[in-house]
Amino acid sequence: LCIDAFRRGADDFVAKSADLLELQLRAEALLRRKRPPMPADPGRERLVVGPLSLSREDASVRYDDRPLRVTAIQFKLLWCLAEHHNTLLKKSELHRWVLNKSYCRDDRSIDMHLSRVRRKLIATGMPPDAVETVRGQGYRLSLLSSRASAGLDRAVQG
């Protein structure tokens, strides 16, 4: 019965005499996997990660105290990456949180928005490797470690 269910496309199988606690824990685990990243503090108006600062009040972005002009979607994307600094965020999570839609492999809109944000940040002095692309998975903003290594490289060269 269990094998037949999996062959028909089931993601999981629970026998009829399943313990209610087990059923509850399986459901909670499934919800954790499907939940998009949410801001740790939805009431926070300002976010600062090293030289990058974002303000929700006027949707402004600054890098090394230089202003960046970004669209509303680019701001949401950057806020999400900055709030989850050094954490790999899956494309599916970014689609739900930034674009408010479900993920489709063929949809490259997050990639395009991120490419534009990355270009703008690099133009203001951000190291090119600060926004890391993990192919087939998602993105990670690692500003502090990237900036520290860039500064070390300059110190060694100078």
C-alpha positions as CSV (number, residue, x, y, z in Angstrom):
1,L,0.0,0.0,0.0
2,C,2.8,2.4,1.0
3,I,4.9,1.7,-2.1
4,D,1.8,2.0,-4.4
5,A,1.1,5.5,-2.9
6,F,4.7,6.7,-3.6
7,R,4.5,5.3,-7.1
8,R,1.3,7.3,-7.7
9,G,3.1,10.5,-6.7
10,A,2.6,10.8,-2.9
11,D,5.2,12.8,-1.0
12,D,4.6,11.0,2.3
13,F,2.6,8.1,3.7
14,V,1.0,7.6,7.1
15,A,-0.5,4.3,8.1
16,K,-4.1,4.3,9.3
17,S,-3.1,3.6,12.9
18,A,-0.7,6.6,13.0
19,D,-0.1,8.3,16.3
20,L,-1.7,11.8,16.4
21,L,1.5,13.4,17.6
22,E,3.5,11.9,14.7
23,L,0.9,13.3,12.3
24,Q,1.1,16.7,13.9
25,L,4.9,16.7,13.8
26,R,4.9,15.6,10.1
27,A,2.5,18.5,9.2
28,E,4.6,21.0,11.1
29,A,7.8,19.9,9.4
30,L,6.1,20.2,6.0
31,L,4.9,23.7,6.9
32,R,8.4,24.7,8.0
33,R,9.8,23.6,4.6
34,K,7.1,25.5,2.7
35,R,7.2,28.8,4.7
36,P,8.9,31.7,3.1
37,P,11.6,33.6,5.0
38,M,9.8,36.3,7.0
39,P,11.5,39.3,8.5
40,A,12.7,38.7,12.0
41,D,11.3,42.0,13.1
42,P,8.5,43.2,10.7
43,G,8.3,46.5,12.6
44,R,11.9,47.4,12.0
45,E,12.3,50.5,10.0
46,R,16.1,50.5,9.4
47,L,18.5,47.7,8.6
48,V,22.3,48.1,8.6
49,V,24.8,45.4,7.5
50,G,28.3,46.8,7.4
51,P,28.4,49.6,4.8
52,L,24.9,48.8,3.5
53,S,21.9,50.6,5.1
54,L,18.3,50.3,4.2
55,S,15.4,52.4,5.4
56,R,11.8,51.3,5.1
57,E,10.5,54.8,5.8
58,D,11.5,56.1,2.4
59,A,12.6,52.8,0.8
60,S,16.1,54.2,0.5
61,V,19.3,52.2,0.1
62,R,22.8,53.5,0.8
63,Y,26.2,51.8,0.4
64,D,29.2,53.4,2.0
65,D,26.9,56.4,2.6
66,R,26.3,56.7,-1.2
67,P,22.6,56.6,-2.3
68,L,21.3,53.9,-4.6
69,R,18.1,54.3,-6.7
70,V,16.2,51.0,-6.6
71,T,12.7,49.9,-7.5
72,A,10.2,48.7,-4.8
73,I,10.9,45.0,-5.8
74,Q,14.7,45.6,-5.7
75,F,14.3,47.1,-2.3
76,K,12.3,44.1,-0.9
77,L,14.8,41.7,-2.4
78,L,17.8,43.6,-0.9
79,W,16.0,43.9,2.5
80,C,15.4,40.1,2.5
81,L,19.0,39.3,1.7
82,A,20.3,41.8,4.2
83,E,18.0,40.6,7.0
84,H,19.1,37.1,6.4
85,H,22.8,38.0,5.9
86,N,25.2,35.1,5.4
87,T,22.2,32.7,4.9
88,L,21.4,31.0,1.6
89,L,17.9,32.0,0.5
90,K,16.2,29.7,-1.9
91,K,14.8,31.1,-5.1
92,S,11.4,29.7,-4.2
93,E,11.5,31.6,-0.9
94,L,12.5,34.8,-2.6
95,H,9.7,34.4,-5.1
96,R,7.1,34.1,-2.4
97,W,8.5,36.8,-0.1
98,V,9.5,39.4,-2.7
99,L,7.1,38.8,-5.6
100,N,4.2,37.3,-3.7
101,K,3.9,34.4,-6.1
102,S,4.8,30.7,-6.3
103,Y,8.1,29.7,-7.8
104,C,8.3,28.3,-11.4
105,R,11.7,27.0,-12.6
106,D,11.3,28.9,-15.9
107,D,10.6,32.3,-14.2
108,R,13.8,34.2,-14.1
109,S,12.4,37.4,-12.6
110,I,14.3,37.1,-9.3
111,D,17.5,36.5,-11.2
112,M,17.0,39.6,-13.3
113,H,16.1,41.8,-10.3
114,L,19.1,40.5,-8.4
115,S,21.4,41.1,-11.4
116,R,20.3,44.7,-11.5
117,V,20.7,45.2,-7.7
118,R,24.1,43.6,-7.9
119,R,25.2,45.9,-10.7
120,K,24.1,49.0,-8.8
121,L,25.9,47.9,-5.6
122,I,29.1,47.1,-7.5
123,A,29.0,50.6,-9.1
124,T,29.0,52.1,-5.6
125,G,32.0,50.0,-4.5
126,M,30.6,46.7,-3.2
127,P,32.9,43.8,-3.8
128,P,31.6,41.7,-6.7
129,D,31.4,38.5,-4.6
130,A,29.3,40.0,-1.9
131,V,26.1,38.7,-3.4
132,E,26.8,35.0,-4.0
133,T,24.8,32.9,-6.5
134,V,24.5,29.3,-5.6
135,R,23.6,27.7,-8.9
136,G,20.2,26.0,-8.9
137,Q,19.5,26.9,-5.3
138,G,19.5,30.6,-4.5
139,Y,21.4,33.6,-3.2
140,R,23.4,34.7,-0.2
141,L,24.5,38.2,0.8
142,S,27.9,38.0,2.6
143,L,28.9,41.7,2.8
144,L,31.0,41.7,6.0
145,S,33.3,38.8,5.2
146,S,33.6,39.9,1.5
147,R,34.3,43.5,2.5
148,A,36.9,42.4,5.0
149,S,38.7,40.2,2.5
150,A,38.6,43.1,-0.1
151,G,40.1,45.4,2.5
152,L,42.8,42.9,3.3
153,D,43.7,42.6,-0.4
154,R,44.0,46.4,-0.7
155,A,46.2,46.5,2.4
156,V,48.5,43.8,1.1
157,Q,48.8,45.5,-2.3
158,G,49.3,49.0,-0.9
